[in-house]
Amino acid sequence: MPRFSVIMTVHRAPAEHLHAALTSVLGQRFAGLELIAVDDPADSEADAVLRGYAAADRRLVRLRLPCPVGPGAARNAGLDRARGAYVLFLDAADTLAPGALPAIDARLRATGDPQLLLFRDTATDPDTGLYSEQPPEVMTLADRPGLLWLDPAVHARAHRRDLIDRLGLRFPPGHYADLPFSQRALTAAGSIAVLDRSCVRRAPSPAPAHRPTGRAHLDLLRQYDRLFAQPLPARWRAPLYQRMLADLTRLHQRSGLLPPAARAEFFRHAAALGARHRATSGATPLTDGRHRARPAPARWLRAGAAFAARARLTTRRAARALAPRLRTYGRWLRAAALRLYYRLHLHRPLLTDLAVFLPATGGYAGHPAALESRVRALAPHLRTVWIAGPEHARHLPEGPRRLHPDSPAAARALARARYLVSDAPFPAPVPDHPRADQHRLQTHRGTPIALPPTPPTPDDRQTGCWTTALSTGPHATRAARRAHPGPYTLLEYGSPQADRLLTAGPEDVRAARAALGVPDGVLTVLYVPASRPYEPGPGIPHLDVAGLAARLGPGHLLLSRAPLGHPAPGVREVPAAGHPDLMTLCLAADVLLTDYHPVIFEYVLLDRPIVVHAADWADYRTARGVCLELPDCPPGPVTRTEDELHALFTDPAAGLWDAHGARLRAVFRAAFSPRDDGRAAERVVREVFLDGHGLPAVTPPGARRAHDPATDPVPAS
């Protein structure tokens, strides 16, 4: 009998999603596994993929249903076929994290094979404290009643099969089917354990079959009705009743979920549901169990008398507290006024000659800056506006007009401009759906290595409002379609910000070094680490930048993009606030030292040495998730320790300057930057702003401008 049965429902899943999901399960280093893929008969593409995997791996059981059914019935079919001691559930758009099954198995054995194991997924709320306070032994719901408030999604739980059989658990029809299944199992489990590890990576946007919309949200009422119809333990009916009231209230109050015509019906049925089950659940207050109820009027009267007696002593304290509150209310009123002003201008005609650029940091840099410059050159009939604060004014060229982000002028421009361009989520008050004839271009901020942050950012939730999005190459296209599914058009045209690197000559390199104050004859190393939200400080863990500069000695200069916190000989900080244009730093640097920063994909176009310091690759890969195994296809040498790094810069035989490094860079460019020929910005501008007129084709690699040796660095001696 297998240890685990993983039940995967497949319903209209894109082939690349299904490939990733199947590989994530079958690629686990764990023997006792069966994967049951429940196949929708209407999906011929998924059927072909499943046939291929089933032929190559006997652990995959392909279960093809006779007719299309919902997710709940598909899971039930998988349960009837499953033979494992523990059952896990996945959707075809989700993936198991590397090493997830061995970690789950180890935790189960360490806790005596409990009936239920709870673990993290990428949507888990990090503030619950449940996982960070992982108990050493098994527990029951009585030990941690707060478990009832966890997300009931079954993909973050491993159920022991005998618990499912004893309770006769099956998924009901409709949306929110996880709720009665999970809560019934949780209240009946005699032993529960917790694993403090993210084992499942959820897709940012669930598949349509698993995402309720419109009237489908009324299924939440039916699922709670089914839950209370089951023989629940008496002591848990009242807490579940409180959870139900909180969930129903939250759904009713959240705008945009229920159609206006269904709101009254939902409220009416919710009130009836609450009245029907309140008697059997005890007289519980209409709160969610975590907030105190308001005091009775008599207590308010007593509080008022006490306040009157002490009013003289607290007047000054109240006056001091009033000023910041007034500032807060003022900011709120200003934001509300700007939203209203914006909405009023939505009813005015579009300004077809206006293009608004909204950079993530405000600085004149990145893809938006490259596109804005080309718009002024190729489409002089258009006016350009740059949304940024006054601190960025000194970096702007003379062409675009700068508007403050929180000004009425900016709100008016956002509402009426024909073109909106951004490399970040479009800000409030821009709605999630563009007005007719308004073109919204999302450029992103580089070619991805890490997966999108979780929980989903506003960028992940705005894909429905994009008209077009920029892709720098085939890898970026695959990553975008997986991470940001939506109805927008993807433009695989190359990296606009990299055009400057490809068209630069020796005079541009000298100007960049002079602007940064780099002396002649000094080997310049640009240090650009990737961000790590899970680390307390910036930079690459286990890398002492100041110590490395001291070991390299005279003749070397480190330009550090990460703040060091203290001055160090041989190191010059170039933070984004003072030097927003990363491409200038790339032109000035002889060598790039990084870990997993997306600047690799631009810097490799200069054909200069790149060092990948992957000291914490395993931790980064587990914590962030990756869409590219960089150490397996690097554009240069890979180091793990500071000694290796030091030897690489000081030993000519270490391989930093040899022909092997050049071959690695050539292979990397061919794989990830095939569209970069110096005209990416022009292609985007002609496609978006000029309706495709004069759109240039991508220049083949053999016909591109030859590399200028005068821009090459001099190897260290």
N, C-alpha and C positions, 0 to 999 in steps of 0.2 A: 504494500500500500504506500503510495507517495506521501511525503510529509505535507506538501502544500498542493492545493488545487487553486490555480489562478483562473478566474472566470472573466473573460474579456468580451464585452459586447461590441459588435462591429455594425455600425449603421451609417452608411454614406460617409465613411472616413476617407479623406484624401490618402492616396497611396503612400506619400512620404510620411504622413503621420502613422499609418499602420505599420510601415516598415520599422520606424523608430520604436513603436510600442512593442512589437514582436521581438525585436532584437534586444530591447531592454530586459525582457523576461527570460528569453532563451539564452541570453548571454550571461546570466547569473552563474557564478561558480558554485552551483548547488545541484546535487544529484537527484534528491527526492522531490521532483517537481513534475506536475502535469499542467499544461496550459490548455484550457478549453475556450476556443474562440467560437462564439455564437454568431453565425453569419446571417446577414440579412439577404434574402433571396433576390431583392431588387438591386443589389449592388454587385455588378459583374466584375468591376475592377478589383474590389476587395476579395472577391472569390478567387480570382487569378493569383493574387498575392498569397492568400492563405494556402492554396494548393501547392504553390512552390515551397513555402516554409514547411508544410506538412510532409512533403516528399523528402525534405532534407533533415528533418528532426522528428523522431517518433514521439517525443514528449508533447507535441502539439496535436490536440484532438480537435478536428474541424467539425463543428456541429451546424449543419445548414438547416434552417427552419423551412417548413413548407410554404409559409406565407409571412408577409411582414407583420411584426408585432412590436409593441412598445419595449422600452428598456427593462421594465419590471418582468414581463413575461420571458424575455430573452435570458435574463439572469436566472429565472426559475428553471428554464430548460437546462442551463449550465449546472445548476445545483443538482438536478436529477441525475446528471451524468457524472458528477464529481466523485472521486474516490479518496481524496486526501484527508488527512487527520485535521488539517486546518484549511479554511477557505478564505481567499482574498478576492477582491473585486477590482477590476480596472475597466476604464473605457478606452477605446482605440485611440483617442487623442492624448492619453496620459502615458507616462513612462515610469518604470521602476528605476530608482536611483541605483548606481553601481554598488554592489555589495549589500543591497537591501535584504534579500532573502537570507544570506548567512547571518546578518545582524539580527533579524527577526527570530531566526531559529535559535541563536545563542541566548537571546533574552528569554525566549520561552523555556529553554532547558534550565536556565539559571533560576527561574521562578516556578519550576515544577509543573510546566505545561498548563497554565491557567486557561479558563474557558474563553477569555477575551483579552486581546492585547491591543492597546491603543498606541499609535505612533504618529509622528508628525507628517504633514504634507506641506507643499509649498504655499497653501492658503491658510495654514494654522495661525491663529492669533498668537503672536509672541508674548502678549501681556497676560495670558491666563495663569502663568506660573506652574501649571500642571507638569509640564515636561522638564522645565529647569529644576523642579523640586522632585525629580524622579524618586519614588519610594524604593527602598532596597528590597522589599518583599511584596507578595501579592496582597491585594486588598479587595474589599467589596464596595458596593455603592454606598453602604452605610458609613464607611470610613471617609469617603469623599463625595458627599451629595452634589457638589458642584459639577460632577461629571455629566449630570443631566443637561447642563447648559452648553456642552460642547456641540460643535457642528455634527449633526447625525450622519454625515456622509459615510458610506460604508467603505470607501476606498482607503480610509485611514485606520482600518481596524482589521484584525485577523480573528475570525470566529472559529472556535473548535467545533468540529462537525457534530459531535454528540449533543452540543447545546442547540444547534439548529434543528436536529432531528427531534430532540425532546420537546421543544416548543412548537414544532411544526411550522417554522418560520418560512414564509414566502413573501415575495414582493407583490404588493397590490398594483392594479393598473393606475395609470395617470402619473403626473409629475409629483415630486416630493415623496416618491415611494420609499426612499431610504429612511424616512422618519419613523413609521411604525415598526419597520424591521429592526433598526438600530436601538430605539428606545425600549422595545420589548426585550431584546437580548440584554441590554444593559441592566434593566431592573431585575432580570432573572438570573444573571450570571453569578455563580457562587465564588468565582475567583477572577480578579482583574489585575493585569499588569500594564506597565507603561514603559515605552521605549523612547528615550530622548534622542531621536534621530529622524531626519527627513527622508522618508522611504519612497514617497510617490511625488512625482512632478506633474502637477495638473496643468492642462492647457489654459492659457489666459482667457479664452472664450470657449465655453462648452459647445459641444455639437448641438445642432438645433433640436434633436430628439431629447436631449437632456436639459434644455434651457427653456423654462416656462416663459411664455409671453402672453400678453393680453389676458383673456379670460382663463387661460390655463392656470393662472395663479389661484383660482378658486379651488383647485385640487388640494391646496393646503388645508382647507376646511374638511374635505372628505377624508384626508389622511389622518387628521387628528380625531375625527369621528371614529375611524376604524381602530385607531390606537386605544381609545377609551372603551371600545366595545370588547377588547381583549381582557382576559382575567389578570389584570395588573395587581401586584401587591398593594394592599390598602395604604401602606405608609407612603407610597410614591405617587399616589393619584393627585394629592394636593400640590406637590412640587411640579408635576407635569402639567397640572391645570394652570399654574402660574406661568410656566414656560409657554403654554399655548396662548394665553392672553397677551404675553409680551410679543410673541411672533406675529399674531394676528394684528395687533396694534401697529407694530413696526411696518408691516406690509401695507396696511391701509394708509398710514401717514406718509410713506415714501412716495414722492411724486414720480410719475412716469411709468409705474409698474402696472397699475390697474387702469383699464380704459375708463373714461369718464362715465360711460353708460353702465359700467359694472360696479362702480364704487358703492352705490346705494344697495345693490343686491348683495355685495360682499359684506357690508356692514350689517345688513338684516340677518343674513345667515350666520355671521359670526356671533351676533347677540343671541340668536337661538341656540347655537352650539354651546355657548357659555352657560346659558340657563339650563340646558339639558344635562350637562355634566357637573354642574356646581354642587348639586345635592350629594352625589356620590363621591365628590372630591373634597368635601368639607367647605366651610365658609371661609374662603381665602380673600384677602384684600386685593384690589385691582392694581397690584404692583408686580414687578418682575422678580421680587424677592431680594433685590440688591439695593433698593432705594427706600428710605424711610417714608412712610405715609405722612401727608400733611397733618398738622395738629388740628384738633377740633376747635370750633369757634370759642369755646370757653377757655381753652389754653391760649388762644390768640389774645383774648381779653386780659388774661393774667400776664402774658408777655408784654402787652402794651402798658399795663400799670407799672411793671418793673422798669420798662424803658423810660417812662415819664419820671420815675424817681431818680434815675441815673443820667438823665438827659444832660444836665449841667456839666457832669464830669466827662462826657463823651463827645461834646460838641466839637472840640478841636480835632479829635481823632477822626470824626466823620468828615470834617472839612478837608483834612489832609487826604482822606481816601476818595473824596469827591472828584478831585482834579484828574487823576488817571482814568476814573470811570467816564468822565465827560469826554476825555480824549478817545477812549474806546468807542463810546457811542458815536462820537463824531466820525471816526473812521468807518463805522458800520453804516452811518447815514450817507457818507460820501460814496461808499461802494454801492449802496442801494440806488442812490441818485444816478451813478454812472451806468448801472444796469438798465435803469429806466431810460436814460438818455440814449443808450445803445439801441434799445428796442424801438424807440421812436424813429431812429434813423434807419432801421431795417425796412421801413415802409417808404423810404425815399429811393429814387433811382440809383443804380450802381454807377460808380465813376469808372468808366471803362479804361481810363488812362492812368489808373492809380494801382501801384503794387506796394504792399506792406510787408516788411520783413521783421520777424519776431525771433531773434536769436535766443538761445537758452541762457547764455550768460550776459547778454547785452553788448559784449565787445564785438568789434568788427573783425570777425574771424569765422573759420569753418565754411561749410557749404553755403550758408546764406550770404556771406560776404562775397564769395566767388561768383555766385549767381547775380547778386545786386550789381557788381561791377560789370558783368557781361550784359545785363539788361540795359545799362546806360550806354554801352558801346553799340549793341546790336538793335536796340529798340528805343532810340532817343525820344520817341513820341510819348513814352511812358514816364510818369513821375514816380519816384521811389521814396518810401518813408521807412525809417529805421526806428523801431521801438526800443528805447534804452534810456537809462537814467543819466543824469548829468555827469556822473563819474566816468562815463564812457565817451563823452563828447570829444576829448582830445585824440581819440583813436579813429574817429570817423573821417573819411575823405570829404571833399567839398560837395560832392554830388547829392547824396541823400539828405532829406530833411529829418532831423531827429525829433521824436515826440516822446514825452514822458509816459511811462506805462499806465499811470493812474490819472491821466488827464482826459478832459472831455474831447480834446482833439484826437487822441488815440482811439477812444471809443467810437468817435464818428468815422475815423478811417477804417477801423475794423468792420464796421457795419456796412460801409459803402464801397470799399475797395473791390475791384474786379479780381485781384490776385492777393492771396495770403500765403506767405512762405515762412516755414518755421522748422527748426531742428529739435523742437521740444513740444510738449502738449500745448495746444492752443489755449490761451488763458481765458479766465472769466472776463467778460460775460459772453464770450463766443459760444453759441449753442453747439450741441453735438451733431446737428444736421445743418449743412450749409444752405444758404438761401439760393434760390434759382440763379444760375449763371455766375455764381461766385466760385472761383477755382482755388482750392486749397492744396498746396504742395507740402508734403512732409518729407524733409530731406534726411532725417535721422542724423546722428552725430559721428558716424564712422561704421566701418565693417565690423560686425560683432564677433566676439570670441566667447563671451559669457552669455548665458541665457538671460531673458528679461527679469528684472527684479520681481519678487513676489512678497506680498500680494500684488496683483496687477496695478501698475501705475496709471495715472490719467491718460498717458500715451496709449496704453493697451485698451482703454475703454473708449478711445476717440476714433478708432479705425473707421467707423461708419461715417465720419464727417470728412474723411480725406477724399479728395478728387484723384490725386496722383501721389505716389511716393517714390522716392529715389532709391535705386539699388546700385551699388558700386560694382557688382559682378555676380557670377552664378552662385557663389557661396552666400553672399548677402541676400540674394533672391530666395534661396531655399530657407534661410533663417527667417526672413521677413514673412514668408507665407505661413510658416509654422507659428511664429510668435505673434504676428499681427494679422490674423485672418480678417478679411473685409472685402467690400465690393469695389475698392479703389483700383486704379490702374498702376502697375508697377513699371517704372522706367529704368531698365538696366542699361545705364549710359556711362558708368564710370564714376570716378570721384572728382567733383568740381574743384574742391580745395587742393587736389593734387596737381591740377593743371599748372600751377605756378612752379612746382618742382620740375616738371617735365620741360618747361620752356625757359628755365633759368640758365643763364650763362655765367662765366667767371666773374663778371662785374657784379652780378646779383649776389653771388656768394660773398664777395669781398664787402659789399654793402651790408649784408646781414651780419657778418662778423664785426664790422665796424660799429653797427648800431648797438651791438651787445658788448662792445669793448673787449673783444677777444684779441689778444696780441698775435702778431704774425709768428709762425713757427711753433705754435702751441697746439698739441693734439687735444681736440675738444670732444668730450664725451657728453652726450645728452642723456640724462637720466630721467625717464618718464615711467613711473609705476602705474599700474591699474588701481582703480579704487577698490577698497575692500570694506563694505559697510559693516562687516562682522568684526573688524579689527578696531582697537581703540585709537590708533594713530595712523597717519599717512605713511606711504612708502612701502617697500618690500620688507616683510618680516625677515629677521635674521640677516639683514644687510646693513652694515655700518658704513654709510656713505662717506662720512668724514674720515673714518679709518681707512677706507679704500683710497681716498684722495691722498692721504698721508703716505700710504704705501707706494702709490704710483710716483709720487715725488714731483720735482720740477719738470716742466715741459708738458704737463698734463693739466687740463682744466675740466672740472665737472660742472655742467649746467644742470642744476637740480630743479625739476618741476615740482617736487614735493618739498614742503617747508621742513627745515631741519630744527628750528627752534633756537638755534644758536649759531654764531658765525664759525666757519671752519676754513682753515687754509686750503687753497686749491679747489674750493667749492663756491659756486655762485648761484644763489637762488634766483629762479626766474618764474615766479608764481603766475598763475593765469590772470590775476588782477592787474599785474603790471605789464605782462606780455601776453595778451590774449591770442595773438596769432602764432599758433604752434608751428606753422609752416616756415616762419622766419627762423625759428630755432632749428628746424630740420636742415635748412640751407646752411646754417652756420656750423653745424656739428659734423665732425669727422666720423664719429661712431655713435650708434644708438644703443644704449643700455636700458633694457626694459624687461618686463616679465610677460604680461598678457595685455598690454595696452593696444587699442586699435590703431595707434599711429604707426604700427609695424607695416600696415598695408600701404601707407603713403611713403614712408621712408625707404622701403625696398625699391621704389621707383628710381631713387638716386643711385642705386647700385653701390652703396657704401656699406661697410661692415655693420652687422647687427648682432648683438649678444642677447640671448634670452636667458635670464637668470631665473630658473624655475625651482627655487628652493622649497616652495610650499605648494607645488602644483596639486598634490593629492588633496590638501586641505581646501584650496581654492576651488578645485573641481567639485568637491563634495558640497561645499557651502554655497557656491553660486550656480553650479551647473554650467556646462559648456556646450557649444555647438561646433567646436573645432578642437581636435586633439593637437594643440600647437607643438608640444615636444616631439610628436611623431612626424611632423612635417615642418621643421623650423626653417627660417630664412638665414640661419647662421648657427654658430656654435651654441650649445646649451650647457650652462653651468649649474651646479647645485650648491657649491660652497664658495666662500670668499677666497680660499686659496686657489681654486680653479679659476676664479674670475681674475685674480691678480696675475696668475701665470699667463692667462690669455692675452693680457695687455702688454706684458713685459717680455715674453718669450716669442721670438719670431717663428719658432717651429710649432707653436701651439695651434695654429690653423686659422687665426683671425684674418690674415691678409692673403691666404693662399688661394689657389684656383678652386679648391673644393668649396670654400665659402661663396665664391662667385657662382658656382653651379647651383648651390642651394638657393641663392637669391633668384637665379633665373627660373628655376622650377617653381618657386613660390610665386613669382610674378605671373608666370603662365597660368597657374592654377587659380589665383585669387584676384588678379588685376588685369585680365585680358582686354578690358574695355578702355584702359587708361592710355590715351595717346596724346594728351594735352588739349583735347577739345570736348571734354565731358560737359563743362559748363555751357559751351555753345550749343551742344545738342539739347540740353535741358531747356535753355532759353528759347530756342527755335521751336521746340515741341510744345511748350506750355504757353509762352507769351506771343509767339508768332504763328501759331496754328500749324506748325510743322513745315513752314516754308523754308527751303534751303537747308533742310536737315542733313548734316554731313554724316556719312557712314564712318564706322570705326576703321581707322587706318590699320592694316595688317602689321604685325610686329616687324616683319622684314622690311617694310617700307617706312618705318618711323625714323625720326631724326636720330642719327648716331650719337652715342654717348660722348660727351665732351670730356677728355681726360684732364683738362685744366681744372675741372671742378672736383677731381678726386683728392682724397686726403693723402698725406705722406705717411707710410707705415712707420710705426715706432721702431727705433733702432735698439 
